[in-house]
Amino acid sequence: MVLDKEDSDRLRLTDLEYLSEYEGKIFEELPANIRRRIKAQTLTAYVIRPGTPDKVRTSIFTRINTGGLTLEPAEIKNSVYRGQAANLLKELAHSEEFIKATRNKIDSSRMLDCEFVNRFLAFYLLGIDQYPGNLEDYLNTVMSRLQTESEHTLEKCRRNFLKAMKYASAIFGDTAFRKINADRRYGKINKPLYDAVAVNLARLEVRDCEELLQKKEELSGKYISLLNDKKFVDIITRGTATISSVKGRYDAIYKLFQEVLC
């Protein structure tokens, strides 16, 4: 049922999929048995007052999200952090640079693409050293911060994200952000690998990115060796949200880039 509010402030039933014989009727015009059933229903409302911390709002939203289609974390954030934070995520997720770098393989129907952008912004803006070991809290923290950041900071995030996507695509091509599986083939896009590569590229100057591009054959050889290193494979495959894994993969990619740049 869809209720349409008219100028008279009376709610009338419209666009009924079932019980179409009640189309256009107000409550008092419905049969007595249906009115009794409506009155007997329980409506649950959760009132979140102004000033409630974002983490509390997110927690409440997650706890009551148990009926129907369960929302993905990115969908919850989109509801909780309305405004410039959510707008920035959607803008970058829909950018040509991101779509090209990820080969249009990230499902946008449940906002998974926004989750990828959220991860980048957290590690880029908050910093690897500030990672507390709880990824979801970390992602929420950056969303809260983005709500009040200046346009200057937002533009810096925007510019460096797009730069990272541009050079990831140019340097790594179709293999960008993909780890090598046991069958020696490249698998799906790996989130932890994406984080490490994207943030490291974002922190480089354009001239350094250009140098990596010019030396991409050398970089590719070293990169493949890293993707075949058992220790590195472990930190992008198992226990990926621990502090040691996050720092380990970030440092490994940083060292890789610096070896080629030197």
MISEVEX-653598 format. One record per residue (C-alpha): x negated, y, z negated; residue in three letters; residue number from 1. Coordinates in Angstrom, 3 decimals, always signed. Layout:
<site c1="X" c2="Y" c3="Z" residuo="Ala" num="NUM"/>
...
This chain:
<site c1="+0.000" c2="+0.000" c3="+0.000" residuo="Met" num="1"/>
<site c1="-1.112" c2="+3.551" c3="+0.700" residuo="Val" num="2"/>
<site c1="+0.484" c2="+6.460" c3="-1.133" residuo="Leu" num="3"/>
<site c1="+0.815" c2="+9.801" c3="+0.599" residuo="Asp" num="4"/>
<site c1="+1.244" c2="+12.948" c3="-1.534" residuo="Lys" num="5"/>
<site c1="+3.628" c2="+15.419" c3="+0.062" residuo="Glu" num="6"/>
<site c1="+4.115" c2="+19.095" c3="-0.688" residuo="Asp" num="7"/>
<site c1="+6.942" c2="+18.241" c3="-3.082" residuo="Ser" num="8"/>
<site c1="+4.409" c2="+16.361" c3="-5.248" residuo="Asp" num="9"/>
<site c1="+6.431" c2="+13.171" c3="-4.865" residuo="Arg" num="10"/>
<site c1="+4.517" c2="+10.082" c3="-3.853" residuo="Leu" num="11"/>
<site c1="+6.027" c2="+8.150" c3="-0.963" residuo="Arg" num="12"/>
<site c1="+4.951" c2="+4.765" c3="+0.319" residuo="Leu" num="13"/>
<site c1="+3.380" c2="+4.915" c3="+3.765" residuo="Thr" num="14"/>
<site c1="+1.561" c2="+2.549" c3="+6.155" residuo="Asp" num="15"/>
<site c1="+2.794" c2="-0.537" c3="+4.316" residuo="Leu" num="16"/>
<site c1="+1.237" c2="-3.783" c3="+5.501" residuo="Glu" num="17"/>
<site c1="+3.918" c2="-5.772" c3="+3.673" residuo="Tyr" num="18"/>
<site c1="+7.396" c2="-4.885" c3="+2.357" residuo="Leu" num="19"/>
<site c1="+7.766" c2="-2.462" c3="+5.218" residuo="Ser" num="20"/>
<site c1="+11.455" c2="-2.020" c3="+4.370" residuo="Glu" num="21"/>
<site c1="+10.330" c2="+0.322" c3="+1.579" residuo="Tyr" num="22"/>
<site c1="+8.428" c2="+2.613" c3="+3.927" residuo="Glu" num="23"/>
<site c1="+8.880" c2="+6.274" c3="+2.983" residuo="Gly" num="24"/>
<site c1="+10.573" c2="+5.567" c3="-0.343" residuo="Lys" num="25"/>
<site c1="+9.721" c2="+7.179" c3="-3.658" residuo="Ile" num="26"/>
<site c1="+9.582" c2="+5.242" c3="-6.947" residuo="Phe" num="27"/>
<site c1="+13.213" c2="+5.839" c3="-7.889" residuo="Glu" num="28"/>
<site c1="+14.407" c2="+4.493" c3="-4.537" residuo="Glu" num="29"/>
<site c1="+12.769" c2="+1.099" c3="-5.044" residuo="Leu" num="30"/>
<site c1="+14.798" c2="-1.902" c3="-6.310" residuo="Pro" num="31"/>
<site c1="+14.988" c2="-2.229" c3="-10.096" residuo="Ala" num="32"/>
<site c1="+12.955" c2="-5.461" c3="-10.199" residuo="Asn" num="33"/>
<site c1="+10.031" c2="-3.849" c3="-8.327" residuo="Ile" num="34"/>
<site c1="+10.166" c2="-0.760" c3="-10.540" residuo="Arg" num="35"/>
<site c1="+9.971" c2="-3.024" c3="-13.605" residuo="Arg" num="36"/>
<site c1="+6.955" c2="-4.868" c3="-12.181" residuo="Arg" num="37"/>
<site c1="+5.156" c2="-1.596" c3="-11.452" residuo="Ile" num="38"/>
<site c1="+5.825" c2="-0.312" c3="-14.970" residuo="Lys" num="39"/>
<site c1="+4.562" c2="-3.565" c3="-16.467" residuo="Ala" num="40"/>
<site c1="+1.189" c2="-3.294" c3="-14.751" residuo="Gln" num="41"/>
<site c1="-1.847" c2="-2.201" c3="-16.777" residuo="Thr" num="42"/>
<site c1="-4.096" c2="+0.503" c3="-15.360" residuo="Leu" num="43"/>
<site c1="-7.623" c2="+0.707" c3="-16.768" residuo="Thr" num="44"/>
<site c1="-9.446" c2="+4.024" c3="-16.580" residuo="Ala" num="45"/>
<site c1="-13.033" c2="+4.789" c3="-17.549" residuo="Tyr" num="46"/>
<site c1="-13.635" c2="+8.443" c3="-18.370" residuo="Val" num="47"/>
<site c1="-17.235" c2="+9.571" c3="-17.878" residuo="Ile" num="48"/>
<site c1="-17.620" c2="+13.019" c3="-19.346" residuo="Arg" num="49"/>
<site c1="-19.886" c2="+15.764" c3="-17.956" residuo="Pro" num="50"/>
<site c1="-23.393" c2="+15.480" c3="-19.307" residuo="Gly" num="51"/>
<site c1="-23.397" c2="+11.691" c3="-19.506" residuo="Thr" num="52"/>
<site c1="-26.957" c2="+10.543" c3="-18.639" residuo="Pro" num="53"/>
<site c1="-27.342" c2="+9.091" c3="-15.150" residuo="Asp" num="54"/>
<site c1="-28.656" c2="+5.786" c3="-16.515" residuo="Lys" num="55"/>
<site c1="-25.541" c2="+5.408" c3="-18.677" residuo="Val" num="56"/>
<site c1="-23.248" c2="+6.216" c3="-15.754" residuo="Arg" num="57"/>
<site c1="-25.055" c2="+3.679" c3="-13.576" residuo="Thr" num="58"/>
<site c1="-24.808" c2="+1.050" c3="-16.307" residuo="Ser" num="59"/>
<site c1="-21.056" c2="+1.634" c3="-16.722" residuo="Ile" num="60"/>
<site c1="-20.529" c2="+1.557" c3="-12.960" residuo="Phe" num="61"/>
<site c1="-22.437" c2="-1.743" c3="-12.716" residuo="Thr" num="62"/>
<site c1="-20.588" c2="-3.385" c3="-15.638" residuo="Arg" num="63"/>
<site c1="-17.105" c2="-2.654" c3="-14.292" residuo="Ile" num="64"/>
<site c1="-18.047" c2="-3.631" c3="-10.755" residuo="Asn" num="65"/>
<site c1="-16.859" c2="-7.215" c3="-11.160" residuo="Thr" num="66"/>
<site c1="-13.716" c2="-7.417" c3="-9.044" residuo="Gly" num="67"/>
<site c1="-13.372" c2="-7.643" c3="-5.289" residuo="Gly" num="68"/>
<site c1="-16.505" c2="-7.068" c3="-3.241" residuo="Leu" num="69"/>
<site c1="-19.492" c2="-6.627" c3="-5.552" residuo="Thr" num="70"/>
<site c1="-21.384" c2="-3.481" c3="-4.676" residuo="Leu" num="71"/>
<site c1="-25.050" c2="-3.551" c3="-3.787" residuo="Glu" num="72"/>
<site c1="-27.430" c2="-1.433" c3="-5.944" residuo="Pro" num="73"/>
<site c1="-27.790" c2="+1.142" c3="-3.165" residuo="Ala" num="74"/>
<site c1="-23.992" c2="+1.466" c3="-2.895" residuo="Glu" num="75"/>
<site c1="-23.741" c2="+2.111" c3="-6.632" residuo="Ile" num="76"/>
<site c1="-26.447" c2="+4.779" c3="-6.426" residuo="Lys" num="77"/>
<site c1="-24.606" c2="+6.406" c3="-3.555" residuo="Asn" num="78"/>
<site c1="-21.563" c2="+6.761" c3="-5.821" residuo="Ser" num="79"/>
<site c1="-23.429" c2="+7.850" c3="-8.958" residuo="Val" num="80"/>
<site c1="-25.957" c2="+10.230" c3="-7.388" residuo="Tyr" num="81"/>
<site c1="-23.768" c2="+12.205" c3="-5.036" residuo="Arg" num="82"/>
<site c1="-25.389" c2="+15.283" c3="-3.567" residuo="Gly" num="83"/>
<site c1="-28.841" c2="+15.990" c3="-2.228" residuo="Gln" num="84"/>
<site c1="-30.382" c2="+12.743" c3="-3.510" residuo="Ala" num="85"/>
<site c1="-27.913" c2="+10.461" c3="-1.710" residuo="Ala" num="86"/>
<site c1="-27.916" c2="+12.747" c3="+1.329" residuo="Asn" num="87"/>
<site c1="-31.697" c2="+12.528" c3="+1.643" residuo="Leu" num="88"/>
<site c1="-31.638" c2="+8.726" c3="+1.468" residuo="Leu" num="89"/>
<site c1="-29.026" c2="+8.488" c3="+4.203" residuo="Lys" num="90"/>
<site c1="-30.786" c2="+11.059" c3="+6.368" residuo="Glu" num="91"/>
<site c1="-34.114" c2="+9.215" c3="+6.259" residuo="Leu" num="92"/>
<site c1="-32.520" c2="+5.769" c3="+6.592" residuo="Ala" num="93"/>
<site c1="-30.824" c2="+6.917" c3="+9.798" residuo="His" num="94"/>
<site c1="-33.932" c2="+8.574" c3="+11.219" residuo="Ser" num="95"/>
<site c1="-35.336" c2="+7.364" c3="+14.533" residuo="Glu" num="96"/>
<site c1="-38.748" c2="+6.886" c3="+12.917" residuo="Glu" num="97"/>
<site c1="-37.452" c2="+4.484" c3="+10.256" residuo="Phe" num="98"/>
<site c1="-35.280" c2="+2.540" c3="+12.684" residuo="Ile" num="99"/>
<site c1="-38.196" c2="+2.151" c3="+15.101" residuo="Lys" num="100"/>
<site c1="-40.714" c2="+1.146" c3="+12.410" residuo="Ala" num="101"/>
<site c1="-38.332" c2="-1.500" c3="+11.068" residuo="Thr" num="102"/>
<site c1="-37.250" c2="-2.545" c3="+14.571" residuo="Arg" num="103"/>
<site c1="-33.633" c2="-1.849" c3="+13.616" residuo="Asn" num="104"/>
<site c1="-33.722" c2="-5.025" c3="+11.510" residuo="Lys" num="105"/>
<site c1="-32.526" c2="-3.503" c3="+8.240" residuo="Ile" num="106"/>
<site c1="-28.803" c2="-4.004" c3="+7.681" residuo="Asp" num="107"/>
<site c1="-27.126" c2="-0.639" c3="+7.159" residuo="Ser" num="108"/>
<site c1="-23.608" c2="-1.973" c3="+6.531" residuo="Ser" num="109"/>
<site c1="-24.292" c2="-2.403" c3="+2.786" residuo="Arg" num="110"/>
<site c1="-26.817" c2="+0.457" c3="+2.585" residuo="Met" num="111"/>
<site c1="-29.856" c2="-1.825" c3="+2.431" residuo="Leu" num="112"/>
<site c1="-31.649" c2="+0.724" c3="+4.613" residuo="Asp" num="113"/>
<site c1="-31.088" c2="+3.333" c3="+1.883" residuo="Cys" num="114"/>
<site c1="-32.612" c2="+0.955" c3="-0.658" residuo="Glu" num="115"/>
<site c1="-35.801" c2="+0.856" c3="+1.412" residuo="Phe" num="116"/>
<site c1="-35.939" c2="+4.656" c3="+1.447" residuo="Val" num="117"/>
<site c1="-35.198" c2="+4.721" c3="-2.298" residuo="Asn" num="118"/>
<site c1="-38.174" c2="+2.442" c3="-2.937" residuo="Arg" num="119"/>
<site c1="-40.479" c2="+4.632" c3="-0.881" residuo="Phe" num="120"/>
<site c1="-39.390" c2="+7.825" c3="-2.604" residuo="Leu" num="121"/>
<site c1="-39.840" c2="+6.299" c3="-6.059" residuo="Ala" num="122"/>
<site c1="-43.410" c2="+5.138" c3="-5.498" residuo="Phe" num="123"/>
<site c1="-44.315" c2="+8.219" c3="-3.481" residuo="Tyr" num="124"/>
<site c1="-42.792" c2="+10.910" c3="-5.682" residuo="Leu" num="125"/>
<site c1="-43.147" c2="+9.386" c3="-9.158" residuo="Leu" num="126"/>
<site c1="-46.465" c2="+7.685" c3="-8.455" residuo="Gly" num="127"/>
<site c1="-47.698" c2="+4.127" c3="-8.821" residuo="Ile" num="128"/>
<site c1="-49.277" c2="+4.848" c3="-12.211" residuo="Asp" num="129"/>
<site c1="-45.888" c2="+5.905" c3="-13.613" residuo="Gln" num="130"/>
<site c1="-44.216" c2="+2.612" c3="-12.723" residuo="Tyr" num="131"/>
<site c1="-42.846" c2="+1.142" c3="-16.002" residuo="Pro" num="132"/>
<site c1="-42.317" c2="-2.436" c3="-14.885" residuo="Gly" num="133"/>
<site c1="-38.540" c2="-2.179" c3="-14.416" residuo="Asn" num="134"/>
<site c1="-37.884" c2="-1.544" c3="-10.739" residuo="Leu" num="135"/>
<site c1="-34.186" c2="-0.689" c3="-10.983" residuo="Glu" num="136"/>
<site c1="-34.782" c2="+1.888" c3="-13.723" residuo="Asp" num="137"/>
<site c1="-37.596" c2="+3.333" c3="-11.626" residuo="Tyr" num="138"/>
<site c1="-35.349" c2="+3.673" c3="-8.578" residuo="Leu" num="139"/>
<site c1="-32.659" c2="+5.346" c3="-10.676" residuo="Asn" num="140"/>
<site c1="-35.216" c2="+7.722" c3="-12.189" residuo="Thr" num="141"/>
<site c1="-36.282" c2="+9.068" c3="-8.808" residuo="Val" num="142"/>
<site c1="-32.648" c2="+9.492" c3="-7.749" residuo="Met" num="143"/>
<site c1="-31.982" c2="+11.542" c3="-10.860" residuo="Ser" num="144"/>
<site c1="-35.062" c2="+13.638" c3="-10.216" residuo="Arg" num="145"/>
<site c1="-34.168" c2="+14.220" c3="-6.578" residuo="Leu" num="146"/>
<site c1="-30.839" c2="+15.698" c3="-7.649" residuo="Gln" num="147"/>
<site c1="-32.613" c2="+18.746" c3="-9.053" residuo="Thr" num="148"/>
<site c1="-35.777" c2="+18.927" c3="-6.933" residuo="Glu" num="149"/>
<site c1="-36.497" c2="+22.036" c3="-4.884" residuo="Ser" num="150"/>
<site c1="-36.018" c2="+22.101" c3="-1.129" residuo="Glu" num="151"/>
<site c1="-39.790" c2="+22.429" c3="-0.838" residuo="His" num="152"/>
<site c1="-40.279" c2="+19.047" c3="-2.547" residuo="Thr" num="153"/>
<site c1="-37.491" c2="+17.432" c3="-0.544" residuo="Leu" num="154"/>
<site c1="-39.067" c2="+18.683" c3="+2.670" residuo="Glu" num="155"/>
<site c1="-42.444" c2="+17.294" c3="+1.613" residuo="Lys" num="156"/>
<site c1="-40.861" c2="+13.877" c3="+0.944" residuo="Cys" num="157"/>
<site c1="-39.020" c2="+14.045" c3="+4.254" residuo="Arg" num="158"/>
<site c1="-42.110" c2="+15.042" c3="+6.244" residuo="Arg" num="159"/>
<site c1="-44.404" c2="+12.412" c3="+4.754" residuo="Asn" num="160"/>
<site c1="-41.830" c2="+9.623" c3="+4.988" residuo="Phe" num="161"/>
<site c1="-41.334" c2="+10.291" c3="+8.688" residuo="Leu" num="162"/>
<site c1="-45.102" c2="+10.510" c3="+9.158" residuo="Lys" num="163"/>
<site c1="-45.546" c2="+7.132" c3="+7.462" residuo="Ala" num="164"/>
<site c1="-42.875" c2="+5.518" c3="+9.628" residuo="Met" num="165"/>
<site c1="-44.330" c2="+7.033" c3="+12.793" residuo="Lys" num="166"/>
<site c1="-47.831" c2="+5.728" c3="+12.167" residuo="Tyr" num="167"/>
<site c1="-46.696" c2="+2.365" c3="+10.791" residuo="Ala" num="168"/>
<site c1="-44.942" c2="+1.783" c3="+14.084" residuo="Ser" num="169"/>
<site c1="-47.818" c2="+3.113" c3="+16.201" residuo="Ala" num="170"/>
<site c1="-50.528" c2="+1.183" c3="+14.361" residuo="Ile" num="171"/>
<site c1="-48.825" c2="-2.112" c3="+13.489" residuo="Phe" num="172"/>
<site c1="-46.121" c2="-2.294" c3="+16.145" residuo="Gly" num="173"/>
<site c1="-43.670" c2="-5.155" c3="+15.748" residuo="Asp" num="174"/>
<site c1="-45.641" c2="-6.611" c3="+12.831" residuo="Thr" num="175"/>
<site c1="-45.172" c2="-3.551" c3="+10.593" residuo="Ala" num="176"/>
<site c1="-44.225" c2="-4.507" c3="+7.027" residuo="Phe" num="177"/>
<site c1="-44.057" c2="-8.239" c3="+7.867" residuo="Arg" num="178"/>
<site c1="-46.079" c2="-10.878" c3="+6.053" residuo="Lys" num="179"/>
<site c1="-47.428" c2="-14.018" c3="+7.685" residuo="Ile" num="180"/>
<site c1="-45.493" c2="-17.150" c3="+6.749" residuo="Asn" num="181"/>
<site c1="-46.836" c2="-20.645" c3="+6.141" residuo="Ala" num="182"/>
<site c1="-46.132" c2="-21.547" c3="+9.784" residuo="Asp" num="183"/>
<site c1="-48.522" c2="-18.702" c3="+10.795" residuo="Arg" num="184"/>
<site c1="-45.678" c2="-16.650" c3="+12.216" residuo="Arg" num="185"/>
<site c1="-44.638" c2="-13.199" c3="+11.068" residuo="Tyr" num="186"/>
<site c1="-41.547" c2="-13.304" c3="+8.898" residuo="Gly" num="187"/>
<site c1="-38.892" c2="-10.760" c3="+8.004" residuo="Lys" num="188"/>
<site c1="-39.759" c2="-7.316" c3="+6.701" residuo="Ile" num="189"/>
<site c1="-41.232" c2="-7.685" c3="+3.236" residuo="Asn" num="190"/>
<site c1="-40.147" c2="-4.966" c3="+0.796" residuo="Lys" num="191"/>
<site c1="-43.281" c2="-5.004" c3="-1.400" residuo="Pro" num="192"/>
<site c1="-45.529" c2="-4.856" c3="+1.670" residuo="Leu" num="193"/>
<site c1="-43.390" c2="-2.046" c3="+3.063" residuo="Tyr" num="194"/>
<site c1="-43.805" c2="-0.059" c3="-0.153" residuo="Asp" num="195"/>
<site c1="-47.578" c2="-0.408" c3="-0.207" residuo="Ala" num="196"/>
<site c1="-48.169" c2="+0.384" c3="+3.458" residuo="Val" num="197"/>
<site c1="-45.637" c2="+3.221" c3="+3.705" residuo="Ala" num="198"/>
<site c1="-46.729" c2="+5.064" c3="+0.563" residuo="Val" num="199"/>
<site c1="-50.410" c2="+4.789" c3="+1.436" residuo="Asn" num="200"/>
<site c1="-49.781" c2="+6.150" c3="+4.919" residuo="Leu" num="201"/>
<site c1="-47.645" c2="+8.949" c3="+3.504" residuo="Ala" num="202"/>
<site c1="-50.493" c2="+10.063" c3="+1.228" residuo="Arg" num="203"/>
<site c1="-53.007" c2="+10.301" c3="+4.068" residuo="Leu" num="204"/>
<site c1="-53.639" c2="+13.460" c3="+6.049" residuo="Glu" num="205"/>
<site c1="-52.479" c2="+13.393" c3="+9.661" residuo="Val" num="206"/>
<site c1="-56.098" c2="+13.387" c3="+10.854" residuo="Arg" num="207"/>
<site c1="-56.731" c2="+10.207" c3="+8.847" residuo="Asp" num="208"/>
<site c1="-53.616" c2="+8.573" c3="+10.257" residuo="Cys" num="209"/>
<site c1="-54.828" c2="+9.478" c3="+13.738" residuo="Glu" num="210"/>
<site c1="-58.202" c2="+7.905" c3="+12.984" residuo="Glu" num="211"/>
<site c1="-56.511" c2="+4.704" c3="+11.803" residuo="Leu" num="212"/>
<site c1="-54.531" c2="+4.709" c3="+15.033" residuo="Leu" num="213"/>
<site c1="-57.722" c2="+5.080" c3="+17.097" residuo="Gln" num="214"/>
<site c1="-59.292" c2="+2.219" c3="+15.132" residuo="Lys" num="215"/>
<site c1="-56.186" c2="+0.056" c3="+15.038" residuo="Lys" num="216"/>
<site c1="-57.989" c2="-2.975" c3="+16.512" residuo="Glu" num="217"/>
<site c1="-60.485" c2="-2.922" c3="+13.656" residuo="Glu" num="218"/>
<site c1="-57.708" c2="-2.240" c3="+11.161" residuo="Leu" num="219"/>
<site c1="-55.577" c2="-5.048" c3="+12.573" residuo="Ser" num="220"/>
<site c1="-58.326" c2="-7.604" c3="+12.015" residuo="Gly" num="221"/>
<site c1="-58.833" c2="-6.563" c3="+8.407" residuo="Lys" num="222"/>
<site c1="-55.080" c2="-6.366" c3="+7.848" residuo="Tyr" num="223"/>
<site c1="-54.509" c2="-9.913" c3="+9.104" residuo="Ile" num="224"/>
<site c1="-57.285" c2="-11.150" c3="+6.838" residuo="Ser" num="225"/>
<site c1="-55.559" c2="-9.468" c3="+3.895" residuo="Leu" num="226"/>
<site c1="-52.220" c2="-11.037" c3="+4.817" residuo="Leu" num="227"/>
<site c1="-53.948" c2="-14.420" c3="+4.721" residuo="Asn" num="228"/>
<site c1="-55.529" c2="-13.785" c3="+1.329" residuo="Asp" num="229"/>
<site c1="-53.795" c2="-16.012" c3="-1.239" residuo="Lys" num="230"/>
<site c1="-54.029" c2="-13.480" c3="-4.062" residuo="Lys" num="231"/>
<site c1="-52.489" c2="-10.743" c3="-1.928" residuo="Phe" num="232"/>
<site c1="-49.775" c2="-13.081" c3="-0.636" residuo="Val" num="233"/>
<site c1="-48.833" c2="-13.866" c3="-4.239" residuo="Asp" num="234"/>
<site c1="-48.332" c2="-10.208" c3="-5.202" residuo="Ile" num="235"/>
<site c1="-46.026" c2="-9.565" c3="-2.263" residuo="Ile" num="236"/>
<site c1="-44.119" c2="-12.825" c3="-2.711" residuo="Thr" num="237"/>
<site c1="-43.791" c2="-13.779" c3="-6.394" residuo="Arg" num="238"/>
<site c1="-43.328" c2="-11.568" c3="-9.420" residuo="Gly" num="239"/>
<site c1="-43.395" c2="-8.579" c3="-7.118" residuo="Thr" num="240"/>
<site c1="-41.888" c2="-6.136" c3="-9.635" residuo="Ala" num="241"/>
<site c1="-44.535" c2="-6.540" c3="-12.324" residuo="Thr" num="242"/>
<site c1="-46.894" c2="-3.643" c3="-12.972" residuo="Ile" num="243"/>
<site c1="-49.931" c2="-5.690" c3="-11.967" residuo="Ser" num="244"/>
<site c1="-48.356" c2="-6.772" c3="-8.667" residuo="Ser" num="245"/>
<site c1="-47.236" c2="-3.257" c3="-7.740" residuo="Val" num="246"/>
<site c1="-50.619" c2="-1.747" c3="-8.532" residuo="Lys" num="247"/>
<site c1="-52.491" c2="-4.665" c3="-6.968" residuo="Gly" num="248"/>
<site c1="-50.871" c2="-4.450" c3="-3.560" residuo="Arg" num="249"/>
<site c1="-51.003" c2="-0.650" c3="-3.484" residuo="Tyr" num="250"/>
<site c1="-54.730" c2="-0.695" c3="-4.322" residuo="Asp" num="251"/>
<site c1="-55.390" c2="-3.424" c3="-1.740" residuo="Ala" num="252"/>
<site c1="-53.802" c2="-1.432" c3="+1.090" residuo="Ile" num="253"/>
<site c1="-55.520" c2="+1.763" c3="-0.079" residuo="Tyr" num="254"/>
<site c1="-58.903" c2="-0.005" c3="-0.036" residuo="Lys" num="255"/>
<site c1="-58.161" c2="-1.448" c3="+3.410" residuo="Leu" num="256"/>
<site c1="-57.416" c2="+1.970" c3="+4.882" residuo="Phe" num="257"/>
<site c1="-60.481" c2="+3.534" c3="+3.277" residuo="Gln" num="258"/>
<site c1="-62.783" c2="+0.819" c3="+4.637" residuo="Glu" num="259"/>
<site c1="-61.654" c2="+1.623" c3="+8.159" residuo="Val" num="260"/>
<site c1="-61.821" c2="+5.387" c3="+7.639" residuo="Leu" num="261"/>
<site c1="-65.351" c2="+5.344" c3="+6.227" residuo="Cys" num="262"/>
